[in-house]
Amino acid sequence: MLCTRCHHFEAAPDGVLCTQCAAPSGFQAPPAGSPKIWLRSPVGLGWAAVTLLGLTAAVDVFALGADFLMYDVTGDVVGGDLGDDVLDRADLADTLTSVAASAQAAVLLACAVVYVIWFWRVRVNAEVFAPDGHRKARGWVIAGWVVPFVSLWYPRRIMLDVWDASSPEGRPRGHALVNAWWTLWLLANVAGRFMSSMAGEADTSQEIHDSMTQMMVADGLDLAAALVAAAVVLRLTRMQDEKARQGPPVPVAV
């Protein structure tokens, strides 16, 4: 019989795995010329994604501080205080908010690239765990984020399939963490685009002061989304690592 894991080599006479897959670690390099997909460890990519998500959260905290400073100083200006100290604080707030916006854009780009690479890795692994357990083609791991309209639910659907395929045999994990991640992601994106547009159109001190309240909400949602996304990466990476090292379930004779 063929190996129940790689479906490429003959299993050992007294087992269900070939000699390659029977090694201590479930993450092994594929043999030369193998046409099959192969389990590859998501741990390194997982930690890289978590690190960048943590950096995203740190930049959001910085942005929140800059937003509050701008809110505070524009409140003073609206109240009629135009002293040198207030003007200096206004210049500082303007500089910090500009730096925060640039830093958020740069970190988001780097984080998105690494996150999608990690997502691809865990999706391929999930196809090894459960070849028939996926409702969307693998290409949607990337396209699902950028195609209009379907981007509202395709990544979540793919993540749920990967999550289920990576759960321990007979003990499926709940979807609460994935649902929280996707809800916060959608809210953060909608709020971020809407509030940034409002802040960009603000001209007077009063308008800027009012827009900073919305910007703090948007940055707070982005912070929460980054932290929950990091929790999803850590949990799913650990699930796949543990499942790969356990190997496929051994059939019981009846």
Secondary structure as GFF3:
##gff-version 3
##sequence-region A 1 254
A	DSSP	alpha_helix	43	78	.	.	.	ID=ss1
A	DSSP	alpha_helix	84	129	.	.	.	ID=ss2
A	DSSP	alpha_helix	140	143	.	.	.	ID=ss3
A	DSSP	three_ten_helix	150	152	.	.	.	ID=ss4
A	DSSP	alpha_helix	154	166	.	.	.	ID=ss5
A	DSSP	alpha_helix	176	201	.	.	.	ID=ss6
A	DSSP	alpha_helix	205	246	.	.	.	ID=ss7
###
